[in-house]
Amino acid sequence: MLMPNYDFVCKSCGNSFTELVSIKAKEDGLVKCPRCGSNDIKQVYKSMNFIRKGGECGGNCSGCHGCGA
Ligand SMILES: [Zn+2]
């Protein structure tokens, strides 16, 4: 099972952090900000440039490179 690192930014406190999470955990909203505990977070893509038009596919499109095809 793939457990890729994802980068996130917390919308509540602005903290940026990296978590090792499964895609399922990410979809289920199990990722929380380590600083304030909020799960109101946004995934960011630092090292990949496949994102177009500011896209956030949600990690489940199975069509983009980031969705771990
Ligand atoms: Zn936070």
N, CA, C, O and the ligand as a Tripos MOL2 file, in Angstrom:
@<TRIPOS>MOLECULE
protein
  277   275    70     0     0
PROTEIN
NO_CHARGES

@<TRIPOS>ATOM
      1 N           0.8440   -1.1990    0.0000 N.3       1 MET1
      2 CA          0.0000    0.0000    0.0000 C.3       1 MET1
      3 C           0.8770    1.2450    0.0000 C.2       1 MET1
      4 O           1.8120    1.3690    0.7900 O.2       1 MET1
      5 N           0.5650    2.1230   -0.8670 N.am      2 LEU2
      6 CA          1.3380    3.3510   -0.9410 C.3       2 LEU2
      7 C           1.0150    4.2710    0.2260 C.2       2 LEU2
      8 O          -0.1450    4.4790    0.5820 O.2       2 LEU2
      9 N           2.0610    4.8060    0.8000 N.am      3 MET3
     10 CA          1.8720    5.7880    1.8690 C.3       3 MET3
     11 C           2.7030    7.0140    1.5420 C.2       3 MET3
     12 O           3.7290    7.2660    2.1740 O.2       3 MET3
     13 N           2.2710    7.7540    0.5800 N.am      4 PRO4
     14 CA          3.0730    8.8840    0.1360 C.3       4 PRO4
     15 C           3.0110   10.0530    1.1010 C.2       4 PRO4
     16 O           2.0710   10.2050    1.8810 O.2       4 PRO4
     17 N           4.0200   10.8490    1.0210 N.am      5 ASN5
     18 CA          4.0190   12.0900    1.7820 C.3       5 ASN5
     19 C           3.1960   13.1370    1.0610 C.2       5 ASN5
     20 O           3.2920   13.3060   -0.1550 O.2       5 ASN5
     21 N           2.3920   13.8290    1.8300 N.am      6 TYR6
     22 CA          1.6380   14.9350    1.2700 C.3       6 TYR6
     23 C           1.9440   16.1920    2.0670 C.2       6 TYR6
     24 O           2.1730   16.1560    3.2760 O.2       6 TYR6
     25 N           1.9400   17.2760    1.3620 N.am      7 ASP7
     26 CA          2.1240   18.5610    2.0220 C.3       7 ASP7
     27 C           0.7620   19.2170    2.1850 C.2       7 ASP7
     28 O          -0.0730   19.2060    1.2810 O.2       7 ASP7
     29 N           0.5690   19.7800    3.3470 N.am      8 PHE8
     30 CA         -0.7030   20.4350    3.6320 C.3       8 PHE8
     31 C          -0.4660   21.8140    4.2200 C.2       8 PHE8
     32 O           0.5930   22.1100    4.7730 O.2       8 PHE8
     33 N          -1.4740   22.6350    4.0840 N.am      9 VAL9
     34 CA         -1.4850   23.9000    4.7890 C.3       9 VAL9
     35 C          -2.7860   23.9690    5.5680 C.2       9 VAL9
     36 O          -3.8640   23.7050    5.0360 O.2       9 VAL9
     37 N          -2.6650   24.3290    6.8350 N.am     10 CYS10
     38 CA         -3.8490   24.4750    7.6810 C.3      10 CYS10
     39 C          -4.5280   25.8030    7.3770 C.2      10 CYS10
     40 O          -3.8930   26.8580    7.3760 O.2      10 CYS10
     41 N          -5.8290   25.7290    7.1190 N.am     11 LYS11
     42 CA         -6.5460   26.9650    6.8140 C.3      11 LYS11
     43 C          -6.8540   27.7450    8.0800 C.2      11 LYS11
     44 O          -7.1460   28.9390    8.0180 O.2      11 LYS11
     45 N          -6.7910   27.0900    9.2100 N.am     12 SER12
     46 CA         -7.1150   27.7630   10.4650 C.3      12 SER12
     47 C          -5.9510   28.5980   10.9720 C.2      12 SER12
     48 O          -6.1250   29.7650   11.3240 O.2      12 SER12
     49 N          -4.7600   28.0000   11.0100 N.am     13 CYS13
     50 CA         -3.6380   28.7150   11.6130 C.3      13 CYS13
     51 C          -2.5190   28.9960   10.6190 C.2      13 CYS13
     52 O          -1.5470   29.6760   10.9510 O.2      13 CYS13
     53 N          -2.6520   28.4770    9.4030 N.am     14 GLY14
     54 CA         -1.6490   28.7700    8.3900 C.3      14 GLY14
     55 C          -0.4100   27.9050    8.4810 C.2      14 GLY14
     56 O           0.5460   28.1060    7.7320 O.2      14 GLY14
     57 N          -0.4160   26.9610    9.3740 N.am     15 ASN15
     58 CA          0.7180   26.0680    9.5240 C.3      15 ASN15
     59 C           0.8520   25.1680    8.2950 C.2      15 ASN15
     60 O          -0.1340   24.6270    7.7960 O.2      15 ASN15
     61 N           2.0740   25.0210    7.8260 N.am     16 SER16
     62 CA          2.3000   24.0720    6.7400 C.3      16 SER16
     63 C           3.0420   22.8720    7.3010 C.2      16 SER16
     64 O           3.9480   23.0080    8.1230 O.2      16 SER16
     65 N           2.6460   21.7090    6.8460 N.am     17 PHE17
     66 CA          3.2390   20.4940    7.3900 C.3      17 PHE17
     67 C           3.1590   19.3810    6.3710 C.2      17 PHE17
     68 O           2.4110   19.4490    5.3950 O.2      17 PHE17
     69 N           3.9450   18.3600    6.6230 N.am     18 THR18
     70 CA          3.9720   17.2000    5.7520 C.3      18 THR18
     71 C           3.5280   15.9840    6.5460 C.2      18 THR18
     72 O           3.9870   15.7440    7.6620 O.2      18 THR18
     73 N           2.6310   15.2300    5.9500 N.am     19 GLU19
     74 CA          2.1410   14.0420    6.6340 C.3      19 GLU19
     75 C           2.2800   12.8370    5.7210 C.2      19 GLU19
     76 O           2.1250   12.9230    4.5030 O.2      19 GLU19
     77 N           2.5730   11.7280    6.3440 N.am     20 LEU20
     78 CA          2.6050   10.4620    5.6280 C.3      20 LEU20
     79 C           1.2480    9.8060    5.8070 C.2      20 LEU20
     80 O           0.9610    9.2290    6.8560 O.2      20 LEU20
     81 N           0.4250    9.8960    4.7930 N.am     21 VAL21
     82 CA         -0.9400    9.4120    4.9390 C.3      21 VAL21
     83 C          -1.3460    8.5920    3.7370 C.2      21 VAL21
     84 O          -0.8180    8.7690    2.6390 O.2      21 VAL21
     85 N          -2.2820    7.6980    3.9530 N.am     22 SER22
     86 CA         -2.8590    6.9680    2.8430 C.3      22 SER22
     87 C          -3.8660    7.8650    2.1410 C.2      22 SER22
     88 O          -4.3600    8.8410    2.7050 O.2      22 SER22
     89 N          -4.1520    7.5150    0.9190 N.am     23 ILE23
     90 CA         -5.1370    8.2960    0.1680 C.3      23 ILE23
     91 C          -6.4900    8.2200    0.8670 C.2      23 ILE23
     92 O          -7.2360    9.1980    0.9100 O.2      23 ILE23
     93 N          -6.7910    7.0610    1.4040 N.am     24 LYS24
     94 CA         -8.0690    6.9010    2.1010 C.3      24 LYS24
     95 C          -8.1530    7.8140    3.3220 C.2      24 LYS24
     96 O          -9.1770    8.4560    3.5570 O.2      24 LYS24
     97 N          -7.0750    7.8660    4.0920 N.am     25 ALA25
     98 CA         -7.0720    8.7240    5.2700 C.3      25 ALA25
     99 C          -7.2670   10.1710    4.8660 C.2      25 ALA25
    100 O          -7.9530   10.9360    5.5450 O.2      25 ALA25
    101 N          -6.6590   10.5320    3.7610 N.am     26 LYS26
    102 CA         -6.7890   11.8980    3.2800 C.3      26 LYS26
    103 C          -8.2400   12.1700    2.8550 C.2      26 LYS26
    104 O          -8.8000   13.2210    3.1670 O.2      26 LYS26
    105 N          -8.8230   11.2310    2.1560 N.am     27 GLU27
    106 CA        -10.2070   11.4010    1.7130 C.3      27 GLU27
    107 C         -11.1650   11.4580    2.8940 C.2      27 GLU27
    108 O         -12.1600   12.1810    2.8710 O.2      27 GLU27
    109 N         -10.8560   10.7020    3.8990 N.am     28 ASP28
    110 CA        -11.7460   10.6300    5.0560 C.3      28 ASP28
    111 C         -11.5470   11.7910    6.0170 C.2      28 ASP28
    112 O         -12.2050   11.8710    7.0540 O.2      28 ASP28
    113 N         -10.6400   12.6870    5.6660 N.am     29 GLY29
    114 CA        -10.4420   13.8540    6.5050 C.3      29 GLY29
    115 C          -9.7440   13.5370    7.8150 C.2      29 GLY29
    116 O          -9.9530   14.2120    8.8220 O.2      29 GLY29
    117 N          -8.9080   12.4950    7.7910 N.am     30 LEU30
    118 CA         -8.2280   12.1000    9.0240 C.3      30 LEU30
    119 C          -6.9460   12.8780    9.2700 C.2      30 LEU30
    120 O          -6.3040   12.7400   10.3100 O.2      30 LEU30
    121 N          -6.5900   13.6970    8.2920 N.am     31 VAL31
    122 CA         -5.3660   14.4710    8.4510 C.3      31 VAL31
    123 C          -5.6690   15.7400    9.2310 C.2      31 VAL31
    124 O          -6.5800   16.4930    8.8890 O.2      31 VAL31
    125 N          -4.9050   15.9630   10.2680 N.am     32 LYS32
    126 CA         -5.1370   17.1360   11.1000 C.3      32 LYS32
    127 C          -3.8660   17.9500   11.2360 C.2      32 LYS32
    128 O          -2.7480   17.4420   11.1460 O.2      32 LYS32
    129 N          -4.0850   19.2190   11.4560 N.am     33 CYS33
    130 CA         -2.9600   20.1030   11.6940 C.3      33 CYS33
    131 C          -2.2850   19.7380   13.0150 C.2      33 CYS33
    132 O          -2.9460   19.6670   14.0520 O.2      33 CYS33
    133 N          -0.9860   19.5080   12.9810 N.am     34 PRO34
    134 CA         -0.2870   19.1380   14.2150 C.3      34 PRO34
    135 C          -0.1810   20.2990   15.1960 C.2      34 PRO34
    136 O           0.1050   20.0960   16.3760 O.2      34 PRO34
    137 N          -0.4060   21.4850   14.7200 N.am     35 ARG35
    138 CA         -0.2870   22.6360   15.6130 C.3      35 ARG35
    139 C          -1.5950   22.9200   16.3400 C.2      35 ARG35
    140 O          -1.6070   23.0510   17.5640 O.2      35 ARG35
    141 N          -2.6980   23.0160   15.5950 N.am     36 CYS36
    142 CA         -3.9530   23.4140   16.2320 C.3      36 CYS36
    143 C          -4.9990   22.3070   16.2260 C.2      36 CYS36
    144 O          -6.0540   22.4370   16.8480 O.2      36 CYS36
    145 N          -4.7010   21.2140   15.5180 N.am     37 GLY37
    146 CA         -5.6280   20.0870   15.5570 C.3      37 GLY37
    147 C          -6.8020   20.2000   14.6070 C.2      37 GLY37
    148 O          -7.6680   19.3260   14.5830 O.2      37 GLY37
    149 N          -6.8420   21.2660   13.8250 N.am     38 SER38
    150 CA         -7.9420   21.4320   12.8950 C.3      38 SER38
    151 C          -7.7870   20.4940   11.7080 C.2      38 SER38
    152 O          -6.6740   20.2110   11.2640 O.2      38 SER38
    153 N          -8.9060   20.0210   11.2050 N.am     39 ASN39
    154 CA         -8.8220   19.2430    9.9740 C.3      39 ASN39
    155 C          -9.2760   20.0750    8.7770 C.2      39 ASN39
    156 O          -9.5510   19.5440    7.7010 O.2      39 ASN39
    157 N          -9.3460   21.3550    8.9800 N.am     40 ASP40
    158 CA         -9.6620   22.2610    7.8810 C.3      40 ASP40
    159 C          -8.3690   22.6090    7.1640 C.2      40 ASP40
    160 O          -7.8090   23.6940    7.3240 O.2      40 ASP40
    161 N          -7.9240   21.6650    6.3830 N.am     41 ILE41
    162 CA         -6.6160   21.8110    5.7600 C.3      41 ILE41
    163 C          -6.7290   21.7190    4.2530 C.2      41 ILE41
    164 O          -7.7290   21.2600    3.7010 O.2      41 ILE41
    165 N          -5.6930   22.1620    3.6260 N.am     42 LYS42
    166 CA         -5.6560   22.1900    2.1720 C.3      42 LYS42
    167 C          -4.3760   21.5090    1.7240 C.2      42 LYS42
    168 O          -3.2920   21.7970    2.2320 O.2      42 LYS42
    169 N          -4.5130   20.6120    0.7750 N.am     43 GLN43
    170 CA         -3.3220   19.9490    0.2780 C.3      43 GLN43
    171 C          -2.5840   20.8540   -0.6980 C.2      43 GLN43
    172 O          -3.1990   21.5240   -1.5280 O.2      43 GLN43
    173 N          -1.2970   20.8660   -0.5940 N.am     44 VAL44
    174 CA         -0.5050   21.6640   -1.5090 C.3      44 VAL44
    175 C           0.4770   20.7460   -2.2350 C.2      44 VAL44
    176 O           0.8590   19.6880   -1.7340 O.2      44 VAL44
    177 N           0.8620   21.1720   -3.3970 N.am     45 TYR45
    178 CA          1.7700   20.3890   -4.2150 C.3      45 TYR45
    179 C           3.0410   21.1830   -4.4370 C.2      45 TYR45
    180 O           3.0800   22.1390   -5.2120 O.2      45 TYR45
    181 N           4.0630   20.7630   -3.7450 N.am     46 LYS46
    182 CA          5.2930   21.5240   -3.8210 C.3      46 LYS46
    183 C           6.1930   21.0710   -4.9550 C.2      46 LYS46
    184 O           6.7640   21.8860   -5.6800 O.2      46 LYS46
    185 N           6.3070   19.7890   -5.0940 N.am     47 SER47
    186 CA          7.3770   19.2660   -5.9360 C.3      47 SER47
    187 C           6.8750   18.7170   -7.2580 C.2      47 SER47
    188 O           7.6580   18.2070   -8.0590 O.2      47 SER47
    189 N           5.5850   18.8160   -7.4880 N.am     48 MET48
    190 CA          5.0600   18.2980   -8.7390 C.3      48 MET48
    191 C           4.3990   19.4370   -9.5070 C.2      48 MET48
    192 O           3.8550   20.3760   -8.9260 O.2      48 MET48
    193 N           4.4620   19.3270  -10.7770 N.am     49 ASN49
    194 CA          3.9270   20.4160  -11.5770 C.3      49 ASN49
    195 C           2.8580   19.9460  -12.5370 C.2      49 ASN49
    196 O           2.6460   20.5370  -13.5960 O.2      49 ASN49
    197 N           2.1890   18.8770  -12.1550 N.am     50 PHE50
    198 CA          1.1420   18.3670  -13.0340 C.3      50 PHE50
    199 C          -0.1510   19.1460  -12.8800 C.2      50 PHE50
    200 O          -1.0580   19.0200  -13.7020 O.2      50 PHE50
    201 N          -0.2360   19.9430  -11.8410 N.am     51 ILE51
    202 CA         -1.4710   20.6740  -11.5930 C.3      51 ILE51
    203 C          -1.6380   21.7960  -12.6120 C.2      51 ILE51
    204 O          -0.7520   22.6260  -12.8130 O.2      51 ILE51
    205 N          -2.7760   21.7890  -13.2290 N.am     52 ARG52
    206 CA         -3.0890   22.8820  -14.1470 C.3      52 ARG52
    207 C          -4.2980   23.6400  -13.6170 C.2      52 ARG52
    208 O          -5.0180   23.1510  -12.7460 O.2      52 ARG52
    209 N          -4.5020   24.7840  -14.1280 N.am     53 LYS53
    210 CA         -5.6030   25.6570  -13.7500 C.3      53 LYS53
    211 C          -5.8920   25.6090  -12.2500 C.2      53 LYS53
    212 O          -7.0430   25.5230  -11.8230 O.2      53 LYS53
    213 N          -4.8340   25.6640  -11.4780 N.am     54 GLY54
    214 CA         -4.9670   25.7120  -10.0310 C.3      54 GLY54
    215 C          -5.6900   24.5030   -9.4590 C.2      54 GLY54
    216 O          -6.2510   24.5570   -8.3640 O.2      54 GLY54
    217 N          -5.6670   23.4370  -10.1980 N.am     55 GLY55
    218 CA         -6.5440   22.3250   -9.9230 C.3      55 GLY55
    219 C          -6.3040   21.6260   -8.6060 C.2      55 GLY55
    220 O          -5.1720   21.4650   -8.1490 O.2      55 GLY55
    221 N          -7.3860   21.2250   -8.0250 N.am     56 GLU56
    222 CA         -7.3290   20.3050   -6.9110 C.3      56 GLU56
    223 C          -8.2750   19.1740   -7.2720 C.2      56 GLU56
    224 O          -9.4960   19.2960   -7.1810 O.2      56 GLU56
    225 N          -7.6820   18.1000   -7.6740 N.am     57 CYS57
    226 CA         -8.5290   16.9970   -8.1430 C.3      57 CYS57
    227 C          -9.1830   16.2780   -6.9890 C.2      57 CYS57
    228 O         -10.0960   15.4760   -7.1880 O.2      57 CYS57
    229 N          -8.7220   16.5610   -5.7750 N.am     58 GLY58
    230 CA         -9.2930   15.8780   -4.6310 C.3      58 GLY58
    231 C          -8.6120   14.5530   -4.3350 C.2      58 GLY58
    232 O          -8.9650   13.8590   -3.3810 O.2      58 GLY58
    233 N          -7.6480   14.2160   -5.1510 N.am     59 GLY59
    234 CA         -6.8640   13.0140   -4.8910 C.3      59 GLY59
    235 C          -7.5460   11.7360   -5.2930 C.2      59 GLY59
    236 O          -7.1110   10.6540   -4.8990 O.2      59 GLY59
    237 N          -8.5850   11.8310   -6.0530 N.am     60 ASN60
    238 CA         -9.3250   10.6130   -6.3750 C.3      60 ASN60
    239 C          -9.7530   10.5680   -7.8270 C.2      60 ASN60
    240 O         -10.7000    9.8640   -8.1780 O.2      60 ASN60
    241 N          -9.0710   11.3040   -8.6620 N.am     61 CYS61
    242 CA         -9.5100   11.3190  -10.0510 C.3      61 CYS61
    243 C          -8.9250   10.1680  -10.8380 C.2      61 CYS61
    244 O          -9.4220    9.8210  -11.9100 O.2      61 CYS61
    245 N          -7.8530    9.5660  -10.2980 N.am     62 SER62
    246 CA         -7.1410    8.4610  -10.9220 C.3      62 SER62
    247 C          -6.6650    8.8170  -12.3350 C.2      62 SER62
    248 O          -6.2240    7.9550  -13.0940 O.2      62 SER62
    249 N          -6.7640   10.0670  -12.6560 N.am     63 GLY63
    250 CA         -6.3190   10.4690  -13.9740 C.3      63 GLY63
    251 C          -5.0790   11.3370  -13.9560 C.2      63 GLY63
    252 O          -4.3810   11.4610  -14.9620 O.2      63 GLY63
    253 N          -4.8100   11.9330  -12.8150 N.am     64 CYS64
    254 CA         -3.6380   12.7800  -12.7590 C.3      64 CYS64
    255 C          -2.4900   12.0650  -12.0910 C.2      64 CYS64
    256 O          -2.6710   11.0720  -11.3860 O.2      64 CYS64
    257 N          -1.3360   12.5790  -12.3220 N.am     65 HIS65
    258 CA         -0.1230   11.9210  -11.8550 C.3      65 HIS65
    259 C          -0.0730   11.8200  -10.3470 C.2      65 HIS65
    260 O           0.5460   10.8990   -9.8130 O.2      65 HIS65
    261 N          -0.7000   12.7320   -9.6580 N.am     66 GLY66
    262 CA         -0.6240   12.7560   -8.2100 C.3      66 GLY66
    263 C          -1.5450   11.7610   -7.5370 C.2      66 GLY66
    264 O          -1.4560   11.5420   -6.3290 O.2      66 GLY66
    265 N          -2.4130   11.1670   -8.3000 N.am     67 CYS67
    266 CA         -3.3780   10.2810   -7.6910 C.3      67 CYS67
    267 C          -2.9070    8.8340   -7.6610 C.2      67 CYS67
    268 O          -3.6840    7.9080   -7.4310 O.2      67 CYS67
    269 N          -1.6360    8.6740   -7.8970 N.am     68 GLY68
    270 CA         -1.0210    7.3720   -7.6730 C.3      68 GLY68
    271 C          -1.5410    6.2740   -8.5590 C.2      68 GLY68
    272 O          -1.8270    5.1710   -8.0920 O.2      68 GLY68
    273 N          -1.6650    6.5660   -9.8240 N.am     69 ALA69
    274 CA         -2.1240    5.5500  -10.7570 C.3      69 ALA69
    275 C          -1.1290    4.3950  -10.8060 C.2      69 ALA69
    276 O          -1.3390    3.4300  -11.5420 O.2      69 ALA69
    277 ZN         -3.5700   24.6390   12.2660 Zn       70 ZN70
@<TRIPOS>BOND
     1     1     2 1
     2     2     3 1
     3     3     4 2
     4     3     5 am
     5     5     6 1
     6     6     7 1
     7     7     8 2
     8     7     9 am
     9     9    10 1
    10    10    11 1
    11    11    12 2
    12    11    13 am
    13    13    14 1
    14    14    15 1
    15    15    16 2
    16    15    17 am
    17    17    18 1
    18    18    19 1
    19    19    20 2
    20    19    21 am
    21    21    22 1
    22    22    23 1
    23    23    24 2
    24    23    25 am
    25    25    26 1
    26    26    27 1
    27    27    28 2
    28    27    29 am
    29    29    30 1
    30    30    31 1
    31    31    32 2
    32    31    33 am
    33    33    34 1
    34    34    35 1
    35    35    36 2
    36    35    37 am
    37    37    38 1
    38    38    39 1
    39    39    40 2
    40    39    41 am
    41    41    42 1
    42    42    43 1
    43    43    44 2
    44    43    45 am
    45    45    46 1
    46    46    47 1
    47    47    48 2
    48    47    49 am
    49    49    50 1
    50    50    51 1
    51    51    52 2
    52    51    53 am
    53    53    54 1
    54    54    55 1
    55    55    56 2
    56    55    57 am
    57    57    58 1
    58    58    59 1
    59    59    60 2
    60    59    61 am
    61    61    62 1
    62    62    63 1
    63    63    64 2
    64    63    65 am
    65    65    66 1
    66    66    67 1
    67    67    68 2
    68    67    69 am
    69    69    70 1
    70    70    71 1
    71    71    72 2
    72    71    73 am
    73    73    74 1
    74    74    75 1
    75    75    76 2
    76    75    77 am
    77    77    78 1
    78    78    79 1
    79    79    80 2
    80    79    81 am
    81    81    82 1
    82    82    83 1
    83    83    84 2
    84    83    85 am
    85    85    86 1
    86    86    87 1
    87    87    88 2
    88    87    89 am
    89    89    90 1
    90    90    91 1
    91    91    92 2
    92    91    93 am
    93    93    94 1
    94    94    95 1
    95    95    96 2
    96    95    97 am
    97    97    98 1
    98    98    99 1
    99    99   100 2
   100    99   101 am
   101   101   102 1
   102   102   103 1
   103   103   104 2
   104   103   105 am
   105   105   106 1
   106   106   107 1
   107   107   108 2
   108   107   109 am
   109   109   110 1
   110   110   111 1
   111   111   112 2
   112   111   113 am
   113   113   114 1
   114   114   115 1
   115   115   116 2
   116   115   117 am
   117   117   118 1
   118   118   119 1
   119   119   120 2
   120   119   121 am
   121   121   122 1
   122   122   123 1
   123   123   124 2
   124   123   125 am
   125   125   126 1
   126   126   127 1
   127   127   128 2
   128   127   129 am
   129   129   130 1
   130   130   131 1
   131   131   132 2
   132   131   133 am
   133   133   134 1
   134   134   135 1
   135   135   136 2
   136   135   137 am
   137   137   138 1
   138   138   139 1
   139   139   140 2
   140   139   141 am
   141   141   142 1
   142   142   143 1
   143   143   144 2
   144   143   145 am
   145   145   146 1
   146   146   147 1
   147   147   148 2
   148   147   149 am
   149   149   150 1
   150   150   151 1
   151   151   152 2
   152   151   153 am
   153   153   154 1
   154   154   155 1
   155   155   156 2
   156   155   157 am
   157   157   158 1
   158   158   159 1
   159   159   160 2
   160   159   161 am
   161   161   162 1
   162   162   163 1
   163   163   164 2
   164   163   165 am
   165   165   166 1
   166   166   167 1
   167   167   168 2
   168   167   169 am
   169   169   170 1
   170   170   171 1
   171   171   172 2
   172   171   173 am
   173   173   174 1
   174   174   175 1
   175   175   176 2
   176   175   177 am
   177   177   178 1
   178   178   179 1
   179   179   180 2
   180   179   181 am
   181   181   182 1
   182   182   183 1
   183   183   184 2
   184   183   185 am
   185   185   186 1
   186   186   187 1
   187   187   188 2
   188   187   189 am
   189   189   190 1
   190   190   191 1
   191   191   192 2
   192   191   193 am
   193   193   194 1
   194   194   195 1
   195   195   196 2
   196   195   197 am
   197   197   198 1
   198   198   199 1
   199   199   200 2
   200   199   201 am
   201   201   202 1
   202   202   203 1
   203   203   204 2
   204   203   205 am
   205   205   206 1
   206   206   207 1
   207   207   208 2
   208   207   209 am
   209   209   210 1
   210   210   211 1
   211   211   212 2
   212   211   213 am
   213   213   214 1
   214   214   215 1
   215   215   216 2
   216   215   217 am
   217   217   218 1
   218   218   219 1
   219   219   220 2
   220   219   221 am
   221   221   222 1
   222   222   223 1
   223   223   224 2
   224   223   225 am
   225   225   226 1
   226   226   227 1
   227   227   228 2
   228   227   229 am
   229   229   230 1
   230   230   231 1
   231   231   232 2
   232   231   233 am
   233   233   234 1
   234   234   235 1
   235   235   236 2
   236   235   237 am
   237   237   238 1
   238   238   239 1
   239   239   240 2
   240   239   241 am
   241   241   242 1
   242   242   243 1
   243   243   244 2
   244   243   245 am
   245   245   246 1
   246   246   247 1
   247   247   248 2
   248   247   249 am
   249   249   250 1
   250   250   251 1
   251   251   252 2
   252   251   253 am
   253   253   254 1
   254   254   255 1
   255   255   256 2
   256   255   257 am
   257   257   258 1
   258   258   259 1
   259   259   260 2
   260   259   261 am
   261   261   262 1
   262   262   263 1
   263   263   264 2
   264   263   265 am
   265   265   266 1
   266   266   267 1
   267   267   268 2
   268   267   269 am
   269   269   270 1
   270   270   271 1
   271   271   272 2
   272   271   273 am
   273   273   274 1
   274   274   275 1
   275   275   276 2
@<TRIPOS>SUBSTRUCTURE
     1 MET1         2 RESIDUE 1 A MET
     2 LEU2         6 RESIDUE 1 A LEU
     3 MET3        10 RESIDUE 1 A MET
     4 PRO4        14 RESIDUE 1 A PRO
     5 ASN5        18 RESIDUE 1 A ASN
     6 TYR6        22 RESIDUE 1 A TYR
     7 ASP7        26 RESIDUE 1 A ASP
     8 PHE8        30 RESIDUE 1 A PHE
     9 VAL9        34 RESIDUE 1 A VAL
    10 CYS10       38 RESIDUE 1 A CYS
    11 LYS11       42 RESIDUE 1 A LYS
    12 SER12       46 RESIDUE 1 A SER
    13 CYS13       50 RESIDUE 1 A CYS
    14 GLY14       54 RESIDUE 1 A GLY
    15 ASN15       58 RESIDUE 1 A ASN
    16 SER16       62 RESIDUE 1 A SER
    17 PHE17       66 RESIDUE 1 A PHE
    18 THR18       70 RESIDUE 1 A THR
    19 GLU19       74 RESIDUE 1 A GLU
    20 LEU20       78 RESIDUE 1 A LEU
    21 VAL21       82 RESIDUE 1 A VAL
    22 SER22       86 RESIDUE 1 A SER
    23 ILE23       90 RESIDUE 1 A ILE
    24 LYS24       94 RESIDUE 1 A LYS
    25 ALA25       98 RESIDUE 1 A ALA
    26 LYS26      102 RESIDUE 1 A LYS
    27 GLU27      106 RESIDUE 1 A GLU
    28 ASP28      110 RESIDUE 1 A ASP
    29 GLY29      114 RESIDUE 1 A GLY
    30 LEU30      118 RESIDUE 1 A LEU
    31 VAL31      122 RESIDUE 1 A VAL
    32 LYS32      126 RESIDUE 1 A LYS
    33 CYS33      130 RESIDUE 1 A CYS
    34 PRO34      134 RESIDUE 1 A PRO
    35 ARG35      138 RESIDUE 1 A ARG
    36 CYS36      142 RESIDUE 1 A CYS
    37 GLY37      146 RESIDUE 1 A GLY
    38 SER38      150 RESIDUE 1 A SER
    39 ASN39      154 RESIDUE 1 A ASN
    40 ASP40      158 RESIDUE 1 A ASP
    41 ILE41      162 RESIDUE 1 A ILE
    42 LYS42      166 RESIDUE 1 A LYS
    43 GLN43      170 RESIDUE 1 A GLN
    44 VAL44      174 RESIDUE 1 A VAL
    45 TYR45      178 RESIDUE 1 A TYR
    46 LYS46      182 RESIDUE 1 A LYS
    47 SER47      186 RESIDUE 1 A SER
    48 MET48      190 RESIDUE 1 A MET
    49 ASN49      194 RESIDUE 1 A ASN
    50 PHE50      198 RESIDUE 1 A PHE
    51 ILE51      202 RESIDUE 1 A ILE
    52 ARG52      206 RESIDUE 1 A ARG
    53 LYS53      210 RESIDUE 1 A LYS
    54 GLY54      214 RESIDUE 1 A GLY
    55 GLY55      218 RESIDUE 1 A GLY
    56 GLU56      222 RESIDUE 1 A GLU
    57 CYS57      226 RESIDUE 1 A CYS
    58 GLY58      230 RESIDUE 1 A GLY
    59 GLY59      234 RESIDUE 1 A GLY
    60 ASN60      238 RESIDUE 1 A ASN
    61 CYS61      242 RESIDUE 1 A CYS
    62 SER62      246 RESIDUE 1 A SER
    63 GLY63      250 RESIDUE 1 A GLY
    64 CYS64      254 RESIDUE 1 A CYS
    65 HIS65      258 RESIDUE 1 A HIS
    66 GLY66      262 RESIDUE 1 A GLY
    67 CYS67      266 RESIDUE 1 A CYS
    68 GLY68      270 RESIDUE 1 A GLY
    69 ALA69      274 RESIDUE 1 A ALA
    70 ZN70       277 GROUP 0 **** ****
